[in-house]
Amino acid sequence: MDLSEAMRTTGATRNFTEEPVSDEVLHSILDDARFAPSGGNRQGWRVAVIQDPNLRTQLGELCSPAWGEYMAQVAAGEIPFSMVHPTQVDLKSAAENPPNNPLLDDLATAPVVLVVAVDLEVLAVTDRDLDRPSVVAGGSVYPFCQNLMLAARAHGLGGVMTTFLARAETQIGPLLKLPTNHALAALIVLGVPQHQVTRLKRNPVEQFSSIDRFDGEEFVL
Ligand SMILES: Cc1cc2nc3c(=O)[nH]c(=O)nc-3n(C[C@H](O)[C@H](O)[C@H](O)COP(=O)(O)O)c2cc1C
């Protein structure tokens, strides 16, 4: 598949057919994804291929409270889990009453479930000393995750990268024997899409690009 077309059509797929994904195909996807960049080429990603249906069910249950918190913040007109604006939502009660989420509720029968972690000991985090949360740290693992999504697309598969699991790292970590000084980065579900997305809704270039300074003239052709 043409690279540009792949980038333009790799959307979030949350509904899959019952068709299984072979270990050969999954291995090939991981084998492509490993060419992702990372700070200092440290390649700190780790992947748990979650096959045990009981583990998957527990993962879904542990992620569900974050879905409740997310939806309650959306309903309140907030940017969920904003680093900048504190929430006005009662997160505790939102977490206790999450709405249904078919992806999480049916994790046991999903074609492929991956948990991606990252080894914090090998990350070069150049913004670690700034008086704000780091964004650079994630830059050494999320390109790998997106590579994985693109590699899956090349096999006619779709999927979604989710970060619900980070809210429950203290419970999911021990469940999956996450090593010390590792962080959970993503739970990725893959499979044959029920419907292939062909048009993604994204902002045009001139909306996010400017010349010389961020308040400069729009970069337009
Ligand atoms: C860093 C990151 C975190 C995300 N977390 C979640 C998540 O927790 N749950 C979920 O359903 N989707 C999650 N997504 C998927 C986004 O919702 C999706 O990429 C976005 O809505 C665009 O969807 P589209 O590609 O179908 O247009 C995440 C995506 C990224 C890149």
The ligand as an ORCA input file, in Angstrom:
! r2SCAN-3c Opt
* xyz 0 1
  C      -2.247      8.784     22.716
  C      -3.607      8.247     22.334
  C      -4.462      7.781     23.316
  C      -5.700      7.256     22.996
  N      -6.475      6.727     23.982
  C      -7.650      6.146     23.657
  C      -8.419      5.513     24.655
  O      -8.035      5.455     25.833
  N      -9.582      4.947     24.282
  C     -10.012      4.958     22.990
  O     -11.084      4.409     22.708
  N      -9.290      5.542     22.015
  C      -8.124      6.129     22.319
  N      -7.365      6.697     21.335
  C      -7.856      6.735     19.932
  C      -8.358      8.136     19.587
  O      -9.630      8.324     20.172
  C      -8.420      8.260     18.080
  O      -7.104      8.185     17.575
  C      -9.015      9.594     17.641
  O     -10.311      9.755     18.154
  C      -9.070      9.687     16.125
  O      -9.925      8.693     15.633
  P      -9.975      8.372     14.069
  O      -8.572      8.001     13.657
  O     -10.920      7.218     13.900
  O     -10.429      9.604     13.382
  C      -6.126      7.220     21.638
  C      -5.257      7.693     20.644
  C      -4.011      8.176     20.977
  C      -3.081      8.637     19.874
*
